[in-house]
Structures are given as structure tokens and as C-alpha cells.
Amino acid sequence: MTLTTAQAFAKFLEDITATENQKSSFIPARKNSVDKDMKAAFPSTSDIPYSKGILMGSASKNTIIRPLDDIDVLAVFSNEKRAWQDKYWNDSQAFIYRIRQAYAGTKIQQVGTRGQAIRVFYKTGGHVDVAPVFYKGNDVYHLPDGSGGWLLTAPTIANNWYAAKNKALNYHLSAVVRLAKAWNRSHSKRFRSFHLETVAASTFSSLGSNYRDALQKFFEWAPNRLYVSDPGGYSGDLSSYLTSAGRQNLIDALNAAADRARKANEAEARGDHAEAKRLWRIILGTSFPS
């Protein structure tokens, strides 16, 4: 049976959304594996006792898209024994490499240090980015800055901000973000995930269930909303990673997507589903249903 544009869109959204089993089993299992490894390596008797892991990033917001690859975990270490002040305040690299060593001899396929996080690759596929932090207080953490120093971060505050936005938009926001991420993945990944999520959450004052219309609006409005501040309050302008050329390339890509989305919605309105789906396939990738 030939799918209408709306049916094809719904199927595509379902195909890129994490399954219930992945949300209830796979993702928690990856987070729990970090807890198990860190608790074993840094027990309460350690100078840097492990406190807890917090699921972060796309997996925590339900904006992750399939195939699942990158799971983010904030690995929180207690500073009750003043290790941050006495040992690591001027050498976060030593701290992060110490956490990396905890995986020595494990059954992990590969471990790499990424400046601010440790990337743990699993033999069964995919990886977890473990961001080790010291708890400062009031949901604020000391995070390695990638060059030996530290920066403050408040990702749980940012997560709560996003959750409130999603609720205010009748829980339609995360679906639109997943679709925008599918576009981003198919077009050079110019947007960083956290930046894209924050732009989308800052863009809409209302959202309905017509995600084709919502995605067109996102493409149209986002070029003028790239300058957004970290809702956690510590990372400043989230677009600062973009060079002048990179910013223009992103704006050009958004404008091109907006033009195609508008034409796709016009084609759907006049009953030309074949043309609408062709255009959405260009926007969202070749896995979009025909």
C-alpha cells in the first residue's frame, strides 16, 4: 500500500525513535555498567569516592535517534576528602587519565580520552561518553576543560529546563528535535546536539502534532536563533564552536531545508504525495519511506 506523506512521516519518526526496550533496558544497562565499573575502582575508601552516575545528553531527553550510538553519562565523584583542592585543581588531565585507567583489564573493546570525557567502546557495538566531574554543590560540577584546567557545568539544570519546555509544548518538542537531528545527520552534522536541542526549545511557543509543518518552521526560524545561551548558566553562547564559515554553512543548509520543506508541504496540500515524499527524502535521508 502506498503511504501518504503523513503516514510516511509517522513511520520515519517511529523508525528513528528509540524503542521501548532500548529506553527501558539497553540505555539503563549502559549507564549501570559505568556505575559498576566506577564503584569497583573508586569505593568509599578511595580518595575520590564515586558518588553516582547521571544519564545525560540525548538519551536523557528522549531526543536520541536510532541507530543508538553515543550514550552520555556524568560520572560524579565526591570531593568529601578534598581531592579536587589538594591534588587536581590545576591538573584535570591527571584526573581524567586516572579515571581512564579504571577500565584497564576490563572486557571493553577500546577506551579513548577525549579531553573532557572518556569514550568507552563496547564489543557489542556503540559507546558511552563518560564525563567525570567533582560535585561542587547546588547541581553544579567541576568538569575538565580539555586543556588541564576546569570549568563549571550544570547539565542537570539544563536538562530540567528542557523538560519544562517539552512539557509546556505538550511533549511534541522531542519528536521535532529527533526529526531535526535526522536532517542534521544526513547533512554533514553541522549542528552540535546540545545546541540543536536548545535552539529548538527556544524557538517554539506552541507545537501541535503536525511535525511536517513544525519542521518547516524550525528550518525557517533557526538561522536567526543560533545564538542561544547554555540554559544551565555556565557555558555561554552554545554556537561559539562555529567558525564564521561554519555558521554560514549551517545557515545555508537550514535555508535549503526550509525551501524544500515548504515545497514538500505545498505538494502534500495539493495531493502530490510522491513529490512531497521525494523532497522529504532529500531533507531527512534515504531511509525516509517512499
N, C-alpha and C positions, 0 to 999 in steps of 0.2 A: 504494500500500500504506500502510495506517495504521501510524504509528510507535508503538511502545511508549514509555513515559516514558523509559526508559533510552536508547533509540535517539534520541529527540528531544533528550535532554540531550547525548549524544555529538555529534550533528550541530551543535547550537548551539555547543558548545565548539570544534569544528573551524571553524565559521564566524567566530568571533571571534578565533581564534588566527592570528598572522602566518604566512603561507605560507613554504615553504622558500625560494622565490625572493625574497620580501621580506627574510628573515633573511640570506640569502647575498649579495644584490645591492642591493636598494633601501636598506636601513638602512646598510650599509657605504658605499654611494655618497654618502649624505648626510653621513656623518662625514668621508669623504675630501674632500668639497667644502670643508668647514671647514678641514681641513689645508692644502689647496691655496691657499685664499684667505689664510690666516694666514701661511703660509710666504712667499708672494709679498710680503705687506705688511710682514712683520717678519722679515727674513732674519738670518743670523748677525751681520751688521754693525750691526744695529739696537741701540738702547739697551735694547730689550726683545725680545730674540730669541725667536721662537716655538719651543717645545720639542716639544710633541706634543698630539694630541687624544685624549681618552679617552671612549669611549661610556659614557654613564651612564643613570640612570633606568630606566624600564620596559623599554626596548629592550635594555639590558644584562642584565636579569634574566629575559627571556622572559616578562614579565608585561604587555607591551603588548597592546592589543586593537585589532582592526580596527573601523572603518577607521582606518588608521595616520594620525596627525596630528602629534603632538609628539615629536620626537626630541631627546634631551638630550646635549650634548657639552661636556665640560670642556676648555676651551682653556688649556693650561698654558704659561705664559711663564717663561723663565728669569730669575732675579734675579742672574745672574753679574756684571752691571755695576752692581749696587746701585741700580737704578732705583726699586725699591719704597721704600727708605730715603730716597733723595735727591730723588725727585720726587712720589711718590704716597702716602706713608704716611698723610697727613692729607687726601687728596683722591681717594678711589676713583672718584668721579664723573668726574673728568678722565680717569682711566684707561679707564673703560668707554666713554666717548664717543670716545676715541681709537681703540679697537677698532672701534666702530661706523663710524667714518669709513673704515675699510679697505674697507668694502663700497660706498663711493661710486663710481658709474660702472660697477658690475657689472650683470649681467643679472638680478639678483634683483628680484622684484616689489616688495617693501617690506621695510624694516628698522625695527624699533622697539626702543627701550631700555626695559627692564623693571626697572630698579633694580639687580638682581643679575645679569641676563643680557641678551643681545641676541637678540631674536626675528627670525629671518630667514625671510621668506615666499618660497616658490618659485612661479614662474609655473605649474609643473606641478601645484601643489597641496601642501598641508601646510606645515609649518615646522620649523625647528630652533631650539632654545634654546641659544645659545652662552654658557656661563658662563666668562668669562675670569678666570684666577687666576694668582697668583705662587706658585711652588713654595717651601715653607718648609723641607721635609725630612721624612723618615720618613713619607711618604704623607700629609702634612698640607699644606694650601694656604691662602693668604690670598685670601678671596673678598670682593668688595664687599658691604657690608651693606645697600645700597639708600638710605642717607642720607648718603653721603660718607665713611663710616668703613669699617672692615674687620671681618671675623670669621674665625675659623679653621674649617675644614671638612676632613673626612677621608672623602669619599664612597667611595673605593676600599676602605677598611677596612670601611665599611658594606656594600658590595657583597660582599666576601669573607665577611662574617658571614652575609648572606642565602644565598649559595651553599652554605655549610656546612649551614645549616638545611634547605635544599631537598634536599641530598644525604642528610642524616640521615632525611628523610621520604620517601625512595625516589623523589624527583623528582616527587612529587604536589603539592607546595606551590604551585608556579607556576600549575598548572591551576586550583586552588581560588582563587587570587588573581585570575586572569583572570575567573573567574565572578563573584567579588565585585565586581570593577571594572565588569562589565556591569550588575550591580544598582545600583551607585553612579551610573553614567552615566544610568540610567533613573529615578533618584530624587534629582534635584537636585544631584548631585555634592557632597555634604556632606563626604565624606572627601577629604583630600589623598592623592595616590597613594603617596608615601613612607610616610606614616602608616599607610595601609591595609595596605601590604605588611609593615610592621614589626609591626603588631598581629597579622596572620595568622601571621607567622613566630614570634611569641612565644606564640601561643595553643595550637598543636598539639604534642603529644609523640609522636603517631603518626598516620599517614594511610594509608588504603587507596585503592582505585580507585573506591569508591562516592562520587562527588562530590556526589550529592544529599544524602546523609547528612552529608558533611563541610561542605557549605554551610549546612545547618540548624544544625550545631554552631557554625559561625563566627558566624552571626546571634545565637545564644543566648549565646555566651560573650563576644563583642566588647564589649558595653556595659560590662562590668566590667574590661576590659583596654585602655581608651582611653589611659590614662596609660602611655606607653612612652618610654623614653629613646632618643636617637639612638645606634644601635649603632656609629657612627663615633666617638662620645665627645665631640662638641663642640656639638651643637645642643640639648641638654637635652631637655625634655619635648616630644615631637612633636605633642601635642594642644594646645599652647599657643595655636595660631591660633584655636581655637574659643572663641567667647564663651559665657557661661552659657546663653543661649538656643540658640545653635548646637549646643552639646554636648547639650542636652536634645532638640533636634530630631533629632539624629543617633541618640541612644539610642532615641527613639520609632520612628524609621524602621527601626532594626535589630530592635526588638521586633516590629514589624508584619511584617517579613520572616520572622522566626523563626516566628511563628504560622502564616503562610501556608505556609512550607516544611514545618513539622510536618504540617499538614493535607494538603499535596501528597504527602508520603511515606506518610501513612496511606491516602490514596486509591489510591496505587500498590500498596500492600500488599494491598488488597482487590480489586485488579484493575480499578479505575476509572481507566483511563489518561486518558480525556477530561478528567475533573475534575483529575487531577494536572497535566496539561499546561496546563490553564486557569490554575491557580494559579501554576505556574512562569512563565507568560507575564506575569502581573501582576508577579511579582518581577523577572524578568530583561529584560522589554521585549517589544514586539510582534513582534520578529523571531524569538522563540522558536518552533520548529516546532509546527504543530498536529497 
